[in-house]
């Protein structure tokens, strides 16, 4: 609806939103899990070993100072290092 209001999609067009459950549908639940902030009625206590909060791999300064290509390459290298991956 917002895309139509913005003139990005014509009323005659059919649009499909591929929204993963991980982020868009359950972000509130995910945040409560990360913060251990469930109402008592939920009966949910997060297990710390499953609290895998998103975290940045590069700084805002990196993003501001690097070209999009260099930023992408540096971010990919940081992810590889964080995950302990290596080439086969």
Secondary structure, DSSP 8 states (H G I E B T S, - for coil): -HHHHTTSS-TT--------IIIIITHHHHHHHHHT---GGG-----GGG------SS-HHHHHHS-HHHHHHHHHHHHHHHHT----
